[in-house]
Amino acid sequence: KPNSLLVVGHVRLEVADMGLAGRFFAEALGAAPPKSPGGDVEGEICFAAGASTFVLAPAAEAKAWPGQFYVWVADIQAARTACGVLQTELSQLVVLQELCLKREDRVDVLVLREPSTGHVFMVNQAPKGYDKMLAAAGFLEEAGTRPNLLTLMDVQVNIPPTASAGLTAFYRIFLGASGRRAEGGCKVDFSAGESIRQALTFKEEDGDTEESKLGEA
């Protein structure tokens, strides 16, 4: 895709409870077993999402990401069941919303809340055969049990009103990216071939947007 950056390499999320956050990624989203980021970093763990990685970092004063994450899973019905089990075991709200657009007994979209810190995830069913496409591109193992969490499609970040113009200019001028204006904000495209098409979406919010170290992408 013209003027696209390659991939959203990683998103680093601060979480108040690593155990709860880890269970959310492993059980609710069905991510592959976590790995250590290596190096001198202590206490952090990584969960793969296709070409991208979610890095969880412990923080006593962690706050929810100012926006949401849009991900695809291999089986959204399995994710729905897993979320229900986790929600019952934790006695905490995990499923914020279920959208059944075609049939009342089959969910099409899940809006989930990570129980440790409140990070929000919008979960959709991946297109049929998408896992095979990822495997062919080298982002999933060809053999063995595959994770339910397949890819990170969009990272949404809430920004102050009128900030879109400056962000668009930054990505265009300094990174050679698309940096295009979109309704209510702006968007940056990422593309690593046909199998990986991602976006970084900045959404203008009314009122003040708190500037703090909530994470990084």
C-alpha positions as a printed Julia matrix, in Angstrom:
217×3 Matrix{Float64}:
   0.0     0.0    0.0
   1.53    3.35  -1.01
   3.07    5.48   1.76
   2.46    2.81   4.4
   4.77    2.04   7.26
   5.58   -1.65   7.65
   4.01   -2.95  10.89
   2.97   -1.89  14.37
   5.9    -3.66  15.99
   4.77   -3.59  19.59
   2.41   -1.93  22.02
   3.67   -1.6   25.6
   0.91   -1.58  28.19
   1.37   -0.83  31.85
  -0.8    -3.05  34.05
  -1.57   -3.02  37.75
  -1.67   -6.82  38.12
   0.45   -8.96  35.81
  -1.38  -12.14  36.78
  -4.81  -10.78  35.87
  -3.57   -9.16  32.68
  -1.78  -12.35  31.67
  -4.92  -14.43  32.19
  -6.9   -11.99  30.05
  -4.51  -12.31  27.11
  -4.05  -16.06  27.48
  -7.63  -17.09  28.27
  -9.99  -14.39  26.98
  -8.09  -13.46  23.83
  -6.51  -16.89  23.41
  -3.0   -15.59  22.78
  -0.02  -17.91  22.36
   2.03  -18.59  25.52
   3.9   -15.46  26.62
   7.61  -14.88  26.14
  10.14  -12.7   27.89
  11.29   -9.6   26.0
  14.87  -10.47  26.94
  17.69   -8.03  27.59
  17.82   -6.1   30.84
  14.04   -5.79  31.16
  12.67   -7.48  34.26
   9.08   -8.42  34.99
   7.71   -7.75  31.49
   6.07  -10.41  29.32
   5.15  -10.43  25.63
   2.07  -11.8   23.87
   2.19  -12.16  20.08
  -0.61  -10.87  17.87
   0.44  -11.77  14.35
   3.23   -9.43  13.3
   2.76   -7.33  16.43
   3.46   -7.88  20.11
   1.72   -6.7   23.25
   4.3    -6.07  25.97
   2.86   -6.07  29.5
   4.79   -4.09  32.07
   4.01   -3.99  35.81
   3.2    -0.54  37.19
   1.68    0.31  40.55
  -0.13    3.37  39.13
  -1.05    1.93  35.75
  -3.87    3.61  33.84
  -6.01    2.4   30.97
  -4.79    3.07  27.44
  -6.46    6.26  26.13
  -8.36    4.55  23.34
  -8.84    0.94  22.31
  -7.35   -1.96  20.35
  -9.06   -3.68  17.43
  -8.02   -7.34  17.07
  -9.01  -10.36  15.0
  -9.44  -13.86  16.42
  -9.76  -17.24  14.72
 -12.97  -18.17  16.58
 -14.99  -15.4   18.18
 -17.53  -17.86  19.6
 -14.71  -19.59  21.52
 -13.53  -16.19  22.72
 -17.04  -15.4   23.94
 -17.17  -18.63  25.95
 -13.69  -18.09  27.4
 -14.56  -14.54  28.41
 -17.67  -15.74  30.21
 -15.69  -18.32  32.17
 -12.99  -15.8   33.11
 -15.58  -13.21  34.1
 -17.27  -15.71  36.42
 -14.02  -16.9   37.99
 -12.75  -13.38  38.64
 -16.12  -11.88  39.61
 -15.07   -8.9   37.51
 -16.53   -7.36  34.38
 -14.68   -8.54  31.28
 -17.34   -8.33  28.55
 -18.49   -4.74  28.15
 -20.68   -5.44  25.12
 -21.71   -8.21  22.75
 -23.01   -7.37  19.29
 -25.04  -10.02  17.48
 -25.63   -8.5   14.05
 -26.76  -11.53  12.03
 -28.04  -14.14  14.49
 -29.04  -13.69  18.12
 -27.17  -16.83  19.18
 -23.88  -15.91  17.49
 -21.78  -12.92  18.46
 -20.14  -10.79  15.76
 -18.26   -8.26  17.9
 -17.0    -8.41  21.48
 -15.97   -5.32  23.43
 -13.73   -6.46  26.27
 -12.18   -4.85  29.34
  -8.82   -6.12  30.56
  -9.6    -6.68  34.27
  -6.35   -5.44  35.8
  -6.24   -1.9   34.45
  -9.19   -1.43  32.1
  -7.57   -1.52  28.66
 -10.34   -1.92  26.07
 -10.28   -4.4   23.18
 -12.73   -4.68  20.29
 -12.67   -8.25  19.01
 -13.85   -9.38  15.58
 -13.9   -12.68  13.73
 -11.03  -12.98  11.26
 -11.95  -13.82   7.64
 -11.98  -17.5    6.76
  -8.5   -18.78   5.97
  -6.74  -15.78   7.48
  -4.74  -17.97   9.87
  -3.36  -19.91   6.9
  -2.42  -16.64   5.22
  -0.53  -15.54   8.34
   1.24  -18.9    8.53
   2.27  -18.67   4.87
   3.69  -15.21   5.54
   5.7   -16.52   8.5
   3.7   -14.85  11.28
   2.24  -18.13  12.61
   3.7   -21.59  12.92
   2.61  -23.9   10.12
   2.08  -26.89  12.43
   0.79  -27.36  15.94
  -1.95  -25.67  17.9
  -2.55  -22.14  16.71
  -3.6   -19.29  19.02
  -7.05  -17.74  18.85
  -5.6   -14.21  18.85
  -4.38  -13.73  15.29
  -3.57  -10.09  14.71
  -3.72   -6.51  15.87
  -5.6    -4.52  13.23
  -5.89   -1.03  14.67
  -4.51    0.98  17.59
  -6.78    3.86  18.52
  -5.42    6.74  20.57
  -7.55    9.59  21.9
  -6.0    13.01  21.34
  -6.95   16.62  22.18
  -9.13   18.56  19.72
  -7.22   20.19  16.82
  -4.18   17.92  17.31
  -4.77   15.99  14.07
  -3.09   18.51  11.77
   0.22   18.37  13.61
   0.21   14.57  13.84
  -0.61   14.21  10.15
   2.27   16.52   9.22
   4.68   14.65  11.52
   4.03   11.24  10.0
   4.11   12.56   6.44
   7.23   14.72   6.74
   9.44   12.74   9.11
   8.37    9.14   8.46
   7.08    9.34   4.89
   3.81    7.74   6.0
   0.27    8.24   4.75
  -0.76   10.47   7.64
  -4.22   11.14   6.24
  -7.06   13.03   7.85
 -10.08   10.93   8.8
 -13.44   11.74  10.31
 -12.85   13.07  13.81
  -9.07   12.69  13.66
  -6.36   11.17  11.46
  -4.97    7.77  10.51
  -1.6     6.24   9.66
  -1.52    3.09   7.48
   0.74    0.07   7.98
   1.15   -2.74   5.47
   3.38   -5.82   5.33
   1.9    -7.39   2.23
  -1.61   -8.75   1.8
  -1.59  -10.59   5.14
  -0.92   -7.58   7.38
  -2.89   -4.35   6.98
  -2.93   -2.22  10.12
  -3.69    1.32  11.21
  -2.81    3.77  13.94
  -5.91    5.9   14.43
  -5.92    9.17  16.34
  -9.37   10.23  17.5
 -10.04   13.76  18.7
 -11.86   13.86  22.03
 -13.72   16.79  23.55
 -12.14   18.18  26.72
  -8.62   17.74  28.02
  -6.72   14.56  27.26
  -4.37   13.71  30.1
  -0.74   13.47  29.07
   0.93   10.66  30.96
   3.08    7.6   30.38
   0.25    5.17  29.75
   2.18    3.03  27.28
   3.82    3.21  23.89
   3.45    1.93  20.34
